[in-house]
Structure formats: C-alpha cells, structure tokens
Amino acid sequence: MEPTTPGEPDEHLLVDPARVRRAPRYRGFFTVGAVVGVVVGVVLGVWLSGIATSEGAFLLKPGVFVSVIVLGTTTLFVLLAGALAVLADRRSLRRR
C-alpha cells in the first residue's frame, strides 16, 4: 500500500454512500418520448387523413401527410421527455 502525502485526502473519505445522487437516465427518457411520439403520430395522422378523405378533401399523398404528423409529434414528445428529465435531475439536486 502506498503512503499518501499529507495534502491528499484518502479515497474512502471522498465517497459518502449515504449521499448518492440519483440522476435520471436521459437515454431512457428520450427513448420513451420517441416511442410515444411515433405511436401518437401514427394514430393522429391516420385519424386526420381519414377525416379529410371522408369530408371530400382529396389528399394526393396521404403517406406524406402521416409522415409529417409523425415527425412533428415525435419531435414534440422527445422535447417534452427531455424537459421532464431535466426537471427530475434538478429535483434530485435540490434534495441534497
């Protein structure tokens, strides 16, 4: 075992197991946000394109319409999930 110099603290003194920070896992938040956004986007896009065609509006490319809706909702839900992760992270810091 190597002797420590007087200015260096011991490693076992630096870590306090009673004060472990519980930070959120950002990848999990973003993944759930993306999956929810895709599901909501597909359902919303198909429902809105069905309403448009039933009212007599002619959509040239309904797949493009659904794709744009899916991209928009996925972006929105990923941003919301990121905001929730940041809020959870700030809350974990506040409890210290």
Short mmCIF file of the C-alpha atoms (twelve columns), coordinates in Angstrom:
data_MODEL
# 
_entry.id   MODEL 
# 
loop_
_atom_site.group_PDB 
_atom_site.id 
_atom_site.type_symbol 
_atom_site.label_atom_id 
_atom_site.label_alt_id 
_atom_site.label_comp_id 
_atom_site.label_asym_id 
_atom_site.label_seq_id 
_atom_site.Cartn_x 
_atom_site.Cartn_y 
_atom_site.Cartn_z 
_atom_site.pdbx_PDB_model_num 
ATOM 1  C CA . MET A 1  0.000   0.000  0.000   1 
ATOM 2  C CA . GLU A 2  1.345   3.396  -0.976  1 
ATOM 3  C CA . PRO A 3  1.545   6.071  1.669   1 
ATOM 4  C CA . THR A 4  -0.433  9.193  0.933   1 
ATOM 5  C CA . THR A 5  1.052   12.630 1.113   1 
ATOM 6  C CA . PRO A 6  -0.257  14.941 3.828   1 
ATOM 7  C CA . GLY A 7  -2.121  17.136 1.287   1 
ATOM 8  C CA . GLU A 8  -4.048  14.274 -0.380  1 
ATOM 9  C CA . PRO A 9  -7.280  13.020 1.187   1 
ATOM 10 C CA . ASP A 10 -7.875  9.297  1.410   1 
ATOM 11 C CA . GLU A 11 -10.223 7.785  -1.197  1 
ATOM 12 C CA . HIS A 12 -12.554 6.289  1.364   1 
ATOM 13 C CA . LEU A 13 -13.157 9.767  2.795   1 
ATOM 14 C CA . LEU A 14 -14.282 11.223 -0.552  1 
ATOM 15 C CA . VAL A 15 -17.270 8.944  -1.125  1 
ATOM 16 C CA . ASP A 16 -20.244 9.131  1.187   1 
ATOM 17 C CA . PRO A 17 -22.661 6.261  0.401   1 
ATOM 18 C CA . ALA A 18 -25.444 7.993  2.314   1 
ATOM 19 C CA . ARG A 19 -25.415 10.868 -0.177  1 
ATOM 20 C CA . VAL A 20 -25.533 9.081  -3.515  1 
ATOM 21 C CA . ARG A 21 -27.086 11.235 -6.215  1 
ATOM 22 C CA . ARG A 22 -29.944 9.600  -8.123  1 
ATOM 23 C CA . ALA A 23 -29.661 11.205 -11.568 1 
ATOM 24 C CA . PRO A 24 -32.182 10.245 -14.275 1 
ATOM 25 C CA . ARG A 25 -31.110 8.226  -17.282 1 
ATOM 26 C CA . TYR A 26 -31.567 10.588 -20.197 1 
ATOM 27 C CA . ARG A 27 -31.454 7.894  -22.874 1 
ATOM 28 C CA . GLY A 28 -34.457 6.176  -21.307 1 
ATOM 29 C CA . PHE A 29 -36.438 9.405  -21.196 1 
ATOM 30 C CA . PHE A 30 -35.651 10.212 -24.828 1 
ATOM 31 C CA . THR A 31 -36.434 6.666  -25.984 1 
ATOM 32 C CA . VAL A 32 -39.815 6.624  -24.273 1 
ATOM 33 C CA . GLY A 33 -40.571 10.082 -25.683 1 
ATOM 34 C CA . ALA A 34 -39.702 8.934  -29.208 1 
ATOM 35 C CA . VAL A 35 -41.786 5.752  -28.993 1 
ATOM 36 C CA . VAL A 36 -44.796 7.593  -27.574 1 
ATOM 37 C CA . GLY A 37 -44.394 10.304 -30.223 1 
ATOM 38 C CA . VAL A 38 -44.343 7.774  -33.067 1 
ATOM 39 C CA . VAL A 39 -47.397 5.923  -31.759 1 
ATOM 40 C CA . VAL A 40 -49.374 9.119  -31.160 1 
ATOM 41 C CA . GLY A 41 -48.264 10.486 -34.538 1 
ATOM 42 C CA . VAL A 42 -49.346 7.410  -36.481 1 
ATOM 43 C CA . VAL A 43 -52.724 7.288  -34.751 1 
ATOM 44 C CA . LEU A 44 -53.281 11.023 -35.146 1 
ATOM 45 C CA . GLY A 45 -52.092 11.083 -38.770 1 
ATOM 46 C CA . VAL A 46 -54.261 8.162  -39.857 1 
ATOM 47 C CA . TRP A 47 -57.254 9.592  -37.998 1 
ATOM 48 C CA . LEU A 48 -56.818 13.063 -39.517 1 
ATOM 49 C CA . SER A 49 -56.281 11.719 -43.044 1 
ATOM 50 C CA . GLY A 50 -59.407 9.577  -42.620 1 
ATOM 51 C CA . ILE A 51 -61.407 12.627 -41.570 1 
ATOM 52 C CA . ALA A 52 -60.062 14.628 -44.518 1 
ATOM 53 C CA . THR A 53 -60.980 11.969 -47.087 1 
ATOM 54 C CA . SER A 54 -64.418 11.388 -45.564 1 
ATOM 55 C CA . GLU A 55 -65.231 15.103 -45.848 1 
ATOM 56 C CA . GLY A 56 -64.388 15.099 -49.534 1 
ATOM 57 C CA . ALA A 57 -60.904 16.594 -49.406 1 
ATOM 58 C CA . PHE A 58 -58.561 14.849 -51.796 1 
ATOM 59 C CA . LEU A 59 -55.108 14.098 -50.407 1 
ATOM 60 C CA . LEU A 60 -52.609 13.374 -53.147 1 
ATOM 61 C CA . LYS A 61 -50.181 11.582 -50.854 1 
ATOM 62 C CA . PRO A 62 -51.695 10.575 -47.512 1 
ATOM 63 C CA . GLY A 63 -48.455 8.802  -46.569 1 
ATOM 64 C CA . VAL A 64 -46.561 12.078 -46.701 1 
ATOM 65 C CA . PHE A 65 -49.264 13.694 -44.567 1 
ATOM 66 C CA . VAL A 66 -48.970 10.936 -41.954 1 
ATOM 67 C CA . SER A 67 -45.150 11.113 -42.080 1 
ATOM 68 C CA . VAL A 68 -45.144 14.841 -41.382 1 
ATOM 69 C CA . ILE A 69 -47.548 14.378 -38.480 1 
ATOM 70 C CA . VAL A 70 -45.359 11.557 -37.084 1 
ATOM 71 C CA . LEU A 71 -42.203 13.676 -37.348 1 
ATOM 72 C CA . GLY A 72 -43.868 16.605 -35.622 1 
ATOM 73 C CA . THR A 73 -45.318 14.604 -32.751 1 
ATOM 74 C CA . THR A 74 -42.093 12.662 -32.270 1 
ATOM 75 C CA . THR A 75 -40.107 15.884 -32.028 1 
ATOM 76 C CA . LEU A 76 -42.609 17.335 -29.580 1 
ATOM 77 C CA . PHE A 77 -42.654 14.268 -27.332 1 
ATOM 78 C CA . VAL A 78 -38.852 13.916 -27.336 1 
ATOM 79 C CA . LEU A 79 -38.538 17.560 -26.277 1 
ATOM 80 C CA . LEU A 80 -41.132 17.053 -23.539 1 
ATOM 81 C CA . ALA A 81 -39.330 13.933 -22.314 1 
ATOM 82 C CA . GLY A 82 -36.051 15.864 -22.222 1 
ATOM 83 C CA . ALA A 83 -37.684 18.623 -20.211 1 
ATOM 84 C CA . LEU A 84 -39.018 16.050 -17.752 1 
ATOM 85 C CA . ALA A 85 -35.543 14.526 -17.424 1 
ATOM 86 C CA . VAL A 86 -34.028 17.935 -16.692 1 
ATOM 87 C CA . LEU A 87 -36.721 18.630 -14.096 1 
ATOM 88 C CA . ALA A 88 -36.078 15.250 -12.470 1 
ATOM 89 C CA . ASP A 89 -32.358 15.997 -12.434 1 
ATOM 90 C CA . ARG A 90 -32.870 19.378 -10.793 1 
ATOM 91 C CA . ARG A 91 -35.170 17.811 -8.238  1 
ATOM 92 C CA . SER A 92 -32.521 15.235 -7.350  1 
ATOM 93 C CA . LEU A 93 -30.001 18.033 -6.801  1 
ATOM 94 C CA . ARG A 94 -32.384 20.017 -4.614  1 
ATOM 95 C CA . ARG A 95 -32.769 17.161 -2.121  1 
ATOM 96 C CA . ARG A 96 -29.058 17.140 -1.327  1 
# 
